[in-house]
Amino acid sequence: MRTILILLLLTLTVPADARIFRRRVYYRPAVAWSTAIRADDQSACQRKADYMARYRISGHPLAIIGRFEGTGYGRGTPGTCTPYYRMTLTGDARATATNGTVYRVRSWR
């Protein structure tokens, strides 16, 4: 009897805990942004900006391009994060979503 009661309690509480602690699932395309070399940083930035605009992501999706990456969104030319120490800008790309929001990605090495 005690075993049945414990199994019943576990069965009832597990779905509730799963709903409370549910993690978001993101679509992950088969694009390897982190393996981009310096000559490919511009195209990697463009792919990432297109991805952000398509799915309206406002943060850093997936891996970082280069040694430092800045992303931004807004109207016009949005600003991005910049490195504190001296680095070379290797990529700068923009993409526009269907609602008119501009997404920008820049990378440094």
Secondary structure, 3 states (H helix, E strand, C coil): CHHHHHHHHHHHHHHHHHHHCCCCCCCCCCCCHHHCCHHHHHHHHHHHHHHHHHHCCCCCCCCCCCCEEEEEEECCCCCCCCCCCCCCEEEEEEEECCCCCEEEEEEEC
